[in-house]
Amino acid sequence: MLRASLISLIALGVVAQEPAKAPAAPAQAAAPVPAPAQAPGPKPEEVVLAKVGGEPITEADFQAAFRLLPQQEQMQILMLQGGKEEFVKRMAESKLLAVKAKRMDLDKTPAFQRALDRTKDDLLAREFLAKEGESLQKKLVVSEADVQAFYEKNKDRFKQPELASVRHILVSVKQEGKAEGMTEAEAKARVAKIQAELKKGAKFEDLAKKYSDDPGSKENGGLYEDADPSSWVPEFGTAARTQPIGKVGAPVKTQFGYHLIKVESRKAARQVPFEEAKSVAEQGAQRERQATVWDDLMQGLRKEIPFELTKPAPTDAPAPKAPAAPKTEPKTEPKPDATPKGGAR
């Protein structure tokens, strides 16, 4: 958990070093006479924001809770009108529950004490990361050379497969055990009707909107754009790779029914150049650097502090058995249809 949120915790540590600030007031014209010096305001621990069961919630308490929030929530509290007041209300309601729990002696249970110790460890870990935040952030910075090196080391990740843009019209055939769809004869008759309309000059995309049974592409004129043919069922993918571009091929039969396919374009497989892949490579380099910084930090601490992960010894006692389920007569139910509806994918 801590490793996954290293960057956010470091950023949180930087924010946490400063108390919450109210939005700046608009600039005013300079007064002709210097304003008299104002007496220093009360300390945060002296400013009471709420009282629950006689126990105060102070500005210092608010700041301590505020600094533990993710940056996005901090910004919401600072920017939204009444954000701080709403947060203080939530603190007071939580305090209300806590006071009641204390009166029930729930803070004296072993389970609570274990949870309290775990929470203390997490808070101390945050404090450490906050203190070391600036130096850790410097280590997380990746340069242009780092991004280039990541790209060169992981070139296989930046290979674009062969892509095809196709339009198709699906005439579905009734599946076994299903009510929808046509019979083979009805489907072939529908395909012949569509082919006849194409010969008369009808636009393929218009006929796809009118006749296609594929909900994934119907409203888009049957178009699947820049897709990897290997992601489609084999018969459809083969047609996408081999049919002449711009021409409607012979009907292709798949598990979904009959397809009339028109290949719009094809793009050969290629190595994506660095400039085009730069933003993705930068994200990868940052993730790699984050993992390295975390591992280096952990290794350094393990040299300073004894650290051991142990596995509990196996016990001889057999694992408890679940109670036997009552015997019932087997029921015969229809098998679910695993065939996806419509579409070439």
C-alpha positions in Angstrom: 0.0 0.0 0.0 2.7 2.4 1.0 4.8 1.6 -2.1 1.9 2.1 -4.4 1.3 5.6 -2.9 4.9 6.7 -2.6 4.6 9.7 -4.9 1.3 10.9 -3.4 2.7 10.5 0.2 5.8 12.5 -0.7 3.6 15.2 -2.3 1.4 15.1 0.8 4.4 15.6 3.0 5.4 18.8 1.2 1.8 20.1 1.6 1.7 19.0 5.2 4.7 21.2 6.1 2.5 24.3 5.7 -0.9 24.9 7.5 -4.0 25.4 5.4 -4.2 28.9 4.0 -7.4 30.8 3.1 -7.6 32.2 -0.4 -5.8 35.6 -0.6 -7.9 38.7 -0.4 -7.9 41.0 -3.4 -5.2 43.6 -3.5 -6.1 47.1 -2.3 -4.6 50.5 -2.9 -1.9 51.5 -0.5 -3.1 53.6 2.5 -1.5 57.0 2.8 -0.7 56.3 6.5 1.0 53.0 7.7 -1.5 50.8 9.5 -0.7 50.2 13.2 0.9 46.9 14.1 -1.7 44.2 15.0 -1.3 42.1 18.1 -0.5 38.4 17.2 -3.6 36.2 16.9 -4.3 33.2 19.1 -2.4 30.0 18.6 -4.1 27.2 16.6 -4.4 25.1 19.8 -6.3 28.0 21.4 -8.9 28.4 18.7 -11.9 26.1 19.5 -13.9 25.1 16.5 -16.4 22.7 18.2 -17.0 21.0 21.5 -18.3 17.4 22.0 -18.9 16.0 25.4 -16.9 18.8 26.9 -13.9 18.0 24.7 -12.7 20.7 22.3 -11.8 20.4 18.6 -9.3 23.1 17.9 -7.7 24.7 14.8 -4.6 22.6 15.6 -6.8 19.5 15.5 -8.2 20.6 12.1 -4.8 21.2 10.7 -3.5 17.8 11.9 -6.5 16.0 10.2 -6.2 18.2 7.1 -2.6 17.3 6.4 -3.5 13.6 6.3 -6.0 14.1 3.4 -5.1 13.4 -0.3 -4.2 16.6 -2.2 -7.4 16.5 -4.1 -9.5 16.6 -1.0 -7.3 19.4 0.5 -8.0 21.5 -2.6 -11.7 20.9 -2.4 -11.8 22.0 1.2 -9.8 25.2 0.5 -11.7 26.1 -2.7 -15.3 25.3 -1.9 -17.3 27.8 0.1 -18.0 26.3 3.5 -15.6 23.4 2.8 -13.7 23.9 6.1 -16.9 24.2 8.1 -18.3 20.9 6.6 -15.0 19.1 7.4 -15.1 20.4 11.0 -18.7 19.1 11.2 -17.6 15.7 10.1 -14.7 15.8 12.7 -17.3 16.7 15.4 -19.6 13.9 14.4 -16.7 11.4 14.4 -15.8 12.8 17.9 -19.4 12.2 19.0 -19.2 8.5 18.0 -15.8 8.3 19.7 -17.1 9.7 23.0 -19.9 7.3 23.0 -17.5 4.4 22.3 -15.3 5.5 25.3 -18.3 5.5 27.6 -18.9 1.9 26.4 -15.2 1.0 27.2 -14.7 0.0 23.6 -11.2 1.7 23.7 -10.1 -1.0 26.2 -10.7 -4.1 24.0 -7.6 -6.0 22.7 -8.9 -5.6 19.1 -9.0 -1.8 19.5 -5.5 -1.7 21.0 -4.1 -3.7 18.1 -5.9 -1.4 15.6 -4.5 1.6 17.5 -1.0 0.3 17.3 -1.4 -0.3 13.5 -2.7 3.2 13.0 0.2 4.7 14.9 2.6 2.8 12.7 0.9 4.2 9.5 0.9 7.7 10.9 4.6 7.5 11.8 5.4 6.2 8.3 3.6 9.2 6.8 5.5 11.5 9.1 8.8 10.0 8.0 7.9 10.3 4.3 6.8 13.9 4.9 10.1 14.8 6.5 12.1 13.1 3.7 9.7 14.3 1.0 12.0 16.9 -0.6 15.0 14.6 -1.0 12.8 11.7 -2.3 11.1 14.0 -4.8 14.4 14.9 -6.3 15.2 11.3 -6.8 11.9 10.7 -8.5 12.6 13.2 -11.3 13.2 11.5 -14.7 15.2 13.3 -17.4 14.7 13.1 -21.2 17.7 10.7 -21.3 15.9 8.4 -18.8 12.7 8.4 -20.9 14.8 7.6 -24.0 16.6 4.8 -22.2 13.3 3.3 -21.1 12.0 3.4 -24.6 15.1 1.7 -26.0 15.0 -1.0 -23.3 11.3 -1.7 -23.8 10.9 -1.4 -27.6 8.7 -4.4 -27.8 6.1 -2.5 -25.8 6.0 0.2 -28.5 5.2 -2.1 -31.4 1.9 -1.4 -33.2 0.3 -4.5 -34.7 -1.3 -4.6 -38.1 -4.5 -2.5 -38.0 -7.6 -2.6 -40.2 -10.6 -0.3 -40.6 -13.6 -2.2 -41.9 -17.4 -1.8 -42.3 -19.6 -4.8 -42.0 -23.2 -5.8 -42.0 -24.1 -8.8 -39.8 -27.1 -10.9 -40.6 -27.4 -13.1 -37.5 -28.4 -16.7 -37.6 -30.6 -18.3 -34.9 -28.5 -19.9 -32.3 -29.5 -23.3 -30.8 -31.9 -22.8 -27.9 -32.5 -19.1 -28.8 -35.6 -17.5 -30.2 -34.0 -14.5 -31.9 -32.2 -14.6 -35.3 -33.0 -16.1 -38.6 -32.8 -19.5 -40.0 -29.9 -20.3 -42.5 -32.3 -19.9 -45.4 -33.7 -16.6 -44.1 -30.3 -15.2 -43.5 -29.0 -16.1 -46.9 -32.1 -14.4 -48.5 -31.4 -11.3 -46.4 -27.8 -11.2 -47.5 -28.9 -11.6 -51.2 -31.3 -8.7 -50.7 -28.6 -6.4 -49.3 -26.2 -7.4 -52.1 -28.9 -6.5 -54.7 -29.3 -3.1 -53.1 -25.6 -2.5 -53.1 -25.5 -3.3 -56.9 -28.2 -0.6 -57.4 -25.9 2.0 -55.8 -27.0 2.0 -52.2 -24.3 3.2 -49.7 -22.8 0.4 -47.6 -23.0 2.5 -44.4 -26.7 3.3 -45.0 -27.5 -0.4 -45.4 -25.5 -1.3 -42.3 -27.7 1.1 -40.2 -30.8 -0.4 -41.8 -30.0 -4.1 -41.7 -27.0 -5.0 -39.5 -27.6 -7.0 -36.3 -24.4 -5.8 -34.7 -25.3 -3.3 -32.0 -21.7 -2.3 -31.6 -21.3 -0.8 -35.1 -24.8 -0.5 -36.5 -25.3 3.2 -35.7 -21.8 4.0 -37.0 -22.5 2.6 -40.4 -20.9 -0.8 -39.5 -17.5 0.8 -38.9 -14.7 -0.7 -36.8 -11.7 1.7 -37.1 -8.0 0.9 -36.7 -8.6 -2.4 -34.9 -6.2 -5.4 -34.6 -7.7 -8.2 -36.8 -6.3 -10.8 -34.4 -8.9 -9.5 -31.9 -11.8 -10.7 -34.1 -13.0 -14.2 -34.7 -10.7 -15.9 -37.2 -12.9 -15.9 -40.3 -13.6 -12.2 -39.9 -10.0 -11.3 -39.1 -8.8 -13.2 -42.2 -11.2 -11.3 -44.4 -10.0 -8.0 -42.9 -6.4 -8.9 -43.8 -7.0 -10.2 -47.3 -10.0 -8.7 -48.9 -9.3 -6.0 -51.6 -9.6 -2.5 -50.1 -12.8 -0.6 -51.0 -14.7 -3.6 -52.3 -17.4 -5.7 -50.6 -16.4 -9.3 -50.4 -18.4 -12.5 -50.5 -20.4 -13.3 -47.4 -18.3 -14.5 -44.5 -19.8 -17.1 -42.2 -18.8 -16.9 -38.5 -20.4 -18.1 -35.2 -22.6 -15.0 -35.2 -24.0 -15.4 -38.7 -23.2 -14.0 -42.1 -21.1 -10.8 -42.6 -20.7 -8.6 -45.6 -17.4 -6.9 -45.2 -15.9 -3.8 -46.8 -12.3 -3.1 -45.9 -11.7 0.7 -45.7 -8.0 0.7 -45.0 -5.1 -1.3 -43.6 -2.0 -0.2 -41.7 1.1 -2.4 -41.6 2.7 -3.4 -38.2 5.3 -0.9 -37.2 7.7 0.2 -34.5 6.2 3.4 -32.9 8.9 6.1 -33.1 10.2 7.6 -29.8 8.6 11.1 -30.3 5.2 9.5 -30.9 5.6 7.1 -27.9 7.3 9.7 -25.6 4.4 10.4 -23.2 3.7 6.7 -22.6 7.5 6.0 -22.2 7.7 8.9 -19.7 4.9 7.3 -17.6 6.7 4.0 -17.7 10.1 5.6 -16.8 8.4 7.3 -13.8 6.8 4.1 -12.6 10.2 2.4 -12.9 12.0 5.2 -11.0 9.3 5.1 -8.3 9.9 1.4 -7.7 13.7 1.9 -7.7 13.5 4.8 -5.2 11.2 2.8 -2.9 13.4 -0.3 -3.1 16.5 1.7 -2.3 14.8 3.4 0.6 13.7 0.0 2.0 17.1 -1.6 1.6 18.8 1.3 3.4 16.4 1.0 6.3 16.8 -2.8 6.5 20.5 -2.3 6.9 19.9 0.0 9.9 16.9 -1.8 11.5 16.5 -5.6 11.9 13.9 -6.8 9.4 12.6 -10.3 8.9 9.5 -11.8 7.2 8.6 -15.2 8.7 6.1 -17.9 7.9 4.2 -19.5 10.7 5.1 -23.1 11.3 2.5 -25.6 10.0 0.3 -26.9 12.8 -0.5 -30.6 13.2 -4.1 -29.9 13.9 -6.3 -30.7 10.9 -8.2 -27.8 9.4 -11.8 -27.6 10.5 -14.2 -29.2 8.0 -17.2 -27.3 6.7 -20.5 -28.9 7.5 -21.8 -31.2 4.8 -24.4 -29.7 2.6 -27.8 -31.4 2.7 -28.4 -33.8 -0.1 -30.8 -32.7 -2.8 -32.0 -34.2 -6.0 -30.0 -32.8 -9.0 -31.8 -30.4 -11.1 -31.4 -30.3 -14.9 -31.1 -26.7 -16.1 -30.3 -25.3 -19.5 -26.6 -24.4 -20.0 -26.0 -20.6 -20.3 -25.2 -19.5 -23.9 -21.5 -18.4 -23.9 -21.6 -17.0 -27.4 -21.5 -13.2 -27.4 -24.3 -11.5 -29.2 -23.6 -9.7 -32.5 -20.4 -8.1 -33.6 -17.2 -9.4 -35.0 -15.1 -9.1 -31.9 
